[in-house]
Amino acid sequence: MRGEILNRLLDRVSCWCCKNKNRKELKAIYQFLPEYWEKLKELQAQIPMPMKPFSRKGIPYGNVFDLEKVFEQEVREERSAVPPKKKRRCCEQSR
């Protein structure tokens, strides 16, 4: 069961703590696998090297704690975004 979930969330099979995880995979771990995200934070607290050398608007944010802040903001924005209106088909238009 857990393997099926991981296969849907992650682009490739690798260890949960692999530094080669891409940003999309890290965000999926943050959102859907919080127990693994907590483990990543524990590891990051022990090493000075950032998990990923990302930058946003020229500001580096590669450690797990910085990524968490960015992901928090993105999730907030995604939740508050108004879904696009569905276009009606010609046969569904009001008469």
Long-range contacts (C-beta under 8 A, 24 or more apart in sequence): 5-32, 5-33, 6-33, 9-33, 16-40, 17-43, 19-51, 19-52, 21-51, 21-52, 23-52, 23-54, 26-51, 26-52, 26-67, 26-71, 27-71, 27-74, 30-67, 30-68, 30-71, 31-71, 31-75, 37-64, 37-68, 40-64, 41-65, 41-68
